[in-house]
Amino acid sequence: MASNGNNVAKAKYESKMPPFYYKPTFLDCQLLREQWIRAKYERKEFIHSEKQEPYSAGYREGFLWKRGRDNGQFLSRKFVLSEREGALKYFNKNDAKEPKAIMKIEHLNATFQPAKIGNPHGLQITYLKDNSTRNIFVYHEDGKEIVDWFNAIRAARFHYLQVAFPGASDVDLVPKLSRNYLKEGYMEKTGPKQTEGFKKRWFTMDDRRLMYFKDPLVR
């Protein structure tokens, strides 16, 4: 950088960066910023395309720690992301033939939530089921692994949107791959009759949707 300048270095180390790969800002969590630096300079993933296979192949299978719905414990679960099937699935047992949940790539969103989940590698995955928003909370001990999962989801959505909107440019599609919530936090609310007492609820502003949950980690 001292001899050639920042623009020359950027042109080299980002020469083959795929459009779907998330480029963090100073507002993002430490994990995303660290893995971006390691991917760019240490592993040189955006110089050598073959090093992008873990998140660009269109298929990914592995184990993530998933938070249970009832007891809140994190248990190891098998996850499979398939562009061909258009879905992310997870299985409660390693040898299970049927998945516990099928999350369509069309409606999938992933956002890092380390503070909410209580883990520096915590990832929240949101999807639609029966026209209702559902959440699952996962992490992986290895920071690279969970960031690879995050970018694999973005890659799958990018390729889905390319087919759904063939005339759209990469610049148009990239903002639709994943999104952070505009605002989250507790507010007090009454029931629909406005005669009940106020109760503390977790509110989320997601794009144009305002939703509330009993607590931040409700599915």
C-alpha atoms as one frame of an Amber mdcrd trajectory, in Angstrom:
protein
   0.000   0.000   0.000   2.867   2.369   0.770   4.485   1.879  -2.641   1.446
   1.395  -4.876  -1.501   3.012  -3.080  -4.789   1.730  -1.716  -6.597   1.542
  -5.071  -3.950  -0.727  -6.588  -4.010  -3.008  -3.538  -7.814  -3.154  -3.616
  -7.847  -3.993  -7.320  -5.523  -6.906  -6.608  -7.013  -8.349  -3.423 -10.665
  -7.913  -4.523 -10.166  -8.768  -8.205 -12.394 -11.871  -8.113 -14.685 -10.987
  -5.222 -18.165 -12.424  -5.929 -20.970  -9.839  -5.813 -22.893 -11.756  -3.144
 -20.034 -11.791  -0.607 -20.866  -9.508   2.295 -18.429  -6.623   2.674 -18.801
  -5.377   6.256 -18.700  -1.809   7.497 -17.570  -0.415  10.838 -21.144  -0.925
  12.095 -20.965  -4.710  11.722 -19.935  -7.175  14.414 -16.286  -7.969  15.067
 -16.559 -11.470  13.581 -17.664 -10.219  10.150 -14.935  -7.563  10.059 -12.232
  -9.998  11.165 -13.210 -12.714   8.696 -13.391 -10.163   5.873  -9.784  -9.145
   6.551  -8.634 -12.776   6.814 -10.495 -13.759   3.636  -9.055 -10.836   1.702
  -5.422 -10.741   2.836  -4.641 -13.988   4.687  -6.541 -16.583   2.627  -6.595
 -14.457  -0.569 -10.062 -15.769  -1.423 -10.775 -12.935  -3.850  -7.636 -13.597
  -5.877  -8.123 -17.375  -6.207 -11.710 -18.337  -7.148 -11.227 -21.967  -6.099
 -10.948 -20.827  -2.482 -14.551 -19.551  -2.650 -16.009 -23.060  -3.038 -17.233
 -23.367   0.616 -19.836 -20.644   0.042 -20.293 -20.481  -3.736 -20.863 -24.123
  -4.749 -24.662 -24.008  -4.439 -24.678 -26.793  -1.848 -23.506 -26.816   1.738
 -23.922 -29.430   4.449 -22.709 -29.404   8.030 -23.523 -29.096  11.710 -24.480
 -25.970  13.613 -25.412 -25.453  17.231 -29.115 -24.558  17.253 -31.064 -23.105
  20.152 -33.954 -25.315  21.289 -37.442 -23.884  21.354 -38.488 -25.124  24.790
 -35.396 -25.327  26.993 -33.165 -22.774  25.288 -30.227 -25.175  25.118 -28.033
 -25.249  22.028 -27.854 -28.675  20.398 -25.880 -29.861  17.369 -28.107 -30.125
  14.309 -27.424 -31.078  10.706 -28.110 -28.313   8.163 -28.316 -28.658   4.381
 -28.459 -25.720   1.977 -29.361 -26.645  -1.593 -29.839 -24.173  -4.431 -31.245
 -26.958  -6.576 -33.994 -27.635  -4.032 -34.364 -23.944  -3.262 -34.224 -24.484
   0.476 -32.265 -24.594   3.714 -33.196 -27.599   5.870 -32.214 -28.867   9.283
 -32.600 -32.287  10.878 -33.131 -33.152  14.553 -31.212 -36.424  14.164 -28.167
 -37.222  12.052 -29.881 -40.179  10.399 -33.306 -38.563  10.038 -34.816 -38.919
   6.572 -37.237 -36.020   6.949 -36.121 -32.515   7.929 -37.508 -30.762  10.978
 -37.908 -27.557   8.988 -37.703 -26.512   5.341 -36.864 -22.851   4.818 -37.367
 -21.590   1.283 -34.487 -19.550  -0.128 -37.088 -17.160  -1.551 -37.963 -15.882
   1.959 -34.722 -16.556   3.817 -32.812 -13.913   5.749 -29.733 -14.189   7.949
 -28.281 -11.588  10.269 -25.551 -11.758  12.898 -26.894 -11.185  16.408 -24.033
 -11.913  18.829 -25.402  -9.821  21.703 -28.942 -11.190  21.458 -27.864 -14.823
  21.146 -25.079 -14.504  23.705 -22.363 -15.857  21.430 -19.849 -13.880  19.323
 -20.667 -16.179  16.370 -24.456 -16.044  16.821 -26.539 -15.978  13.632 -30.301
 -15.426  13.433 -32.072 -17.028  10.469 -35.566 -15.815   9.602 -38.041 -17.500
   7.282 -41.756 -17.744   6.545 -43.959 -20.648   7.576 -47.717 -20.579   7.065
 -47.413 -16.847   6.321 -45.844 -16.246   9.744 -42.300 -15.114  10.453 -40.204
 -17.759  12.241 -36.708 -17.494  13.682 -33.945 -19.934  14.500 -30.743 -19.069
  16.358 -27.486 -20.846  15.561 -23.721 -20.575  15.959 -20.529 -22.448  15.148
 -17.371 -22.545  17.244 -15.296 -21.691  14.167 -15.793 -18.099  13.030 -14.905
 -18.871   9.419 -17.501 -21.661   9.285 -20.427 -19.502  10.396 -19.402 -16.658
   8.064 -19.171 -19.193   5.222 -22.726 -20.320   6.031 -23.857 -16.694   6.011
 -22.294 -16.046   2.604 -23.574 -19.367   1.251 -27.110 -18.218   2.105 -26.441
 -14.907   0.372 -25.068 -16.751  -2.681 -28.143 -18.974  -2.857 -30.442 -15.961
  -2.663 -28.375 -14.114  -5.272 -28.710 -16.956  -7.766 -32.432 -17.315  -6.977
 -33.006 -13.598  -7.600 -31.007 -13.704 -10.837 -33.524 -16.247 -12.148 -36.564
 -14.481 -10.669 -35.497 -11.065 -12.039 -33.428 -11.768 -15.181 -33.201  -8.111
 -16.184 -31.923  -6.861 -12.841 -28.304  -5.840 -12.352 -26.046  -7.036  -9.539
 -26.328  -3.580  -7.990 -30.108  -4.019  -7.800 -29.960  -7.548  -6.365 -27.210
  -7.315  -3.745 -29.229  -5.169  -1.256 -31.936  -7.866  -1.275 -29.659 -10.760
  -0.247 -29.743 -10.205   3.506 -30.645  -7.342   5.794 -30.164  -6.184   9.340
 -33.178  -4.999  11.284 -33.833  -1.273  11.214 -34.681  -1.246  14.901 -35.099
  -3.739  17.748 -35.967  -3.360  21.417 -38.526  -3.658  24.188 -41.766  -1.694
  24.342 -44.840  -2.010  26.505 -48.113  -2.965  24.798 -51.717  -3.638  25.733
 -54.095  -6.207  24.276 -56.413  -5.512  21.321 -59.247  -4.328  23.616 -56.949
  -1.851  25.335 -58.381  -2.886  28.703 -55.557  -5.249  29.665 -52.460  -4.134
  31.478 -49.277  -3.268  29.624 -46.884  -6.144  29.014 -43.236  -6.020  27.993
 -42.693  -7.292  24.447 -39.743  -7.432  22.028 -40.408  -5.361  18.881 -38.589
  -5.651  15.578 -38.740  -3.265  12.633 -37.821  -5.368   9.597 -38.034  -3.525
   6.280 -41.701  -2.400   6.282 -42.864  -4.865   8.914 -43.245  -4.106  12.606
 -43.424  -7.346  14.597 -43.440  -8.184  18.275 -42.501 -11.294  20.221 -42.773
 -12.423  23.819 -38.983 -12.204  24.140 -35.973 -11.633  21.807 -35.279 -15.343
  21.262 -38.780 -16.525  20.430 -38.957 -18.633  17.302
